[in-house]
Amino acid sequence: MTKSEEQYYQALDRLIKRGVRISVDAVAKEAGRKASSIRKDRMPRLVADINKASVEQEKQVTPGSRAKLETKRKVKYREELEAYKLKYHAVLEKLVSLENQVWELKMENEALKKGKVVSFRTSYRTKLEFAKNDQYDET
């Protein structure tokens, strides 16, 4: 057995111990080589052993363990969804706040153009009444 084949077998053992899906490419990458470095014509015994380990690994996966994996995946995606919902609502809140600020500044600008002074401390209701009484002309 050559030194490189020995490295590939060590990589295969590490993948088996970690429970990672086994393939020729995965073994090559684990050994620190290019994915195409293991070829059937150069190392037929190694390729056969990798394929055998892959088949055995597939047999070990039971329907129950697949269901557990699927459940874990769904939980992960739900958590990500909730995180994105929180981010969405935070951004939406910021947008509404900025739109309100723009509206306030437009009102103040119009009032200043007409020579009327508007206090920064006026309440939202007062601003609405100000706008309803046609003192604020939206153009």
ABEGO torsion letter per residue (X at the ends): XBAAAAAAAAAAAAAAAAGBBBBAAAAAAAAGBBAAABBAAABAAAAAAAAAAAAAAAAABBAAAAAAAAAAAAAAAAAAAAAAAAAAAAAAAAAAAAAAAAAAAAAAAAAAAAGBBBBAABBAAAAAAAAAAGABBBX
